[in-house]
Amino acid sequence: MDELRYPIGIQTFSKIIKEGYAYVDKTSYIKPLLSQGQFIFLSRPRRFGKSLMLSTLEAYFEGRRELFKGLAADSMNLDWTPYPVLRFDFTAENYSLEHGLSSLLNRQLKNYEKKYGLTELDNTLAGRFSILIERVVEATGRQVAILIDEYDKPLLDIEDNKDLFEKNQRTLKSFFGNLKSMDRYIRFAFITGVARFSKVSIFSDLNNLKDISMSDRYADICGWSEKELVDNFHPGIEMLAKKRKEGFEDTLHAMREYYDGYMFTEEGSRLYNPFSVLNALDMERIDPYWFATGTPTFLVRRIRALGTFPPNINGKTCSRKELMTVGLNDRNPLPLMFQTGYLTIADYHEDANLYELRFPNKEVEIGFYELQREEGESGIGV
């Protein structure tokens, strides 16, 4: 059997398939997503597979059926007609700069305007976006698919700068505000992010926006169940076990303790963190790969602003409403810690409609308390 190739840092579906990287098939979600509604929102932690899911949808809407050969979507009754795709990626920009967001939007609009032979027919970003959608539909005769990756990064990165936060929020709200009135031109829109700011206020005008973040049906859309892990990476786990000089089940148990445990609904599976799993198998060593990439500064700032790291955080409870939204001035850090993957659902108390939270696994728990200790040594109360 050929050695597995691990797609570490690769979030492009076509590259993974064409170059023979290991791929955990999530294409069975395409059909239910299309039937779910026209505008879909999904929140998941960083490095959890959101960008790859968007890339998979991009390949589908481009009609690249050859990439799906042997995958679940290939045997489903799907419409493989190509549609033009407009994808906006907010992951790579320095948003601490005053005009960081507008510069990024301008660049991405220019790329599409050049592709479709358009000139800037409006002096606002929002106006150009609306015209772009109309002209693309006119040029192709087909509705567009709109894919938005990490919509909230321009907010999370500068959360402690209230003026810039509010400016970026207004820019995003204006940019995407016309989508509702453009619905006749839009085949499908999929929006991802880490946090749900005040009911995704950027898209508040989209009253038909369907948030599937805590839907049981889509609980496993990102992240891997243990069955998916074993079915797709059995040889890699065996190699890791050999390196650790222990049996397969012992190594699987160690991986479970360190990387498993994420639950996004009360009925969902316990899920492994894909990023940590891939790194552990590639490096043949169990280490805190996801946590070591850096706790998001906005989360550290949010907890620091409270003057303390919450002690004995396992067992704390939140309502569903609290878990579904995050406000700029929230005093309770638990919803943001849940949405960013630092806490997960441990239990659901139906009588009180409360979710009990805990650290998902050792990687997060150990890393969090190390961060707590570092902050304590820096003079932050613990």
Secondary structure by P-SEA (a helix, b strand, c coil): ccccccccccccaaaaaaacccccccccaaaaaaacccbbbbbbcccccaaaaaaaaaaaaacccccccccccccccccccbbbbbbbbcccccccccaaaaaaaaaaaaaaaaaaccccccccaaaaaaaaaaaaaaaccbbbbbbbccccccccccccaaaaaaaaaaaaaaaccccccccccccbbbbbbccccccccccccccccccccccccccccccccaaaaaaccaaaaaaaaaaacccaaaaaaaaaaccccccccccccccccaaaaaaaaaacccccccccccccaaaaaaaaaacccccccccccccaaaaaccccccccaaaaaaaacccccccccccccbbbbccccaaaaaaaaaaaaaaaaacccc
